Amino acid sequence: MYNDRLYLTAQTIFDQDFKIDARGYRPQEVDKFLDMVISDYTEFDNIIKKLESDLQRVSDENMKLKQEVRRLQGEIATAPKEVPSRTQNNVDLLKRISNLERTVYGSNNE
């Protein structure tokens, strides 16, 4: 994904040779610095690969959840419209039973 925008790899940095001049930098310092750059570059590459993997996993999960939402919306749309009235009837029945129980059992307690 990001490889098309990167110019260097850890191996390219490792293989890079510099010309040594009498007035140039000390090779040990350059090598030490390049080792740090290689280490960081390798770590960045690992982070990018992990993030790409995580992104793919989350995208797949998101797709499955969207499909589940569509399926449930379809079930809701095709569900019979009588359900609310049935629920309403059940509530009414429970209230009536409760009132009857109070009347029957309430009169026995008194």
Secondary structure, 3 states (H helix, E strand, C coil): CCHHHCCCCHHHHHHCCCCCCCCCCCHHHHHHHHHHHHHHHHHHHHHHHHHHHHHHHHHHHHHHHHHHHHHHHHHHHHCCCCHHHHHHHHHHHHHHHHHHHHHHHHHHHC
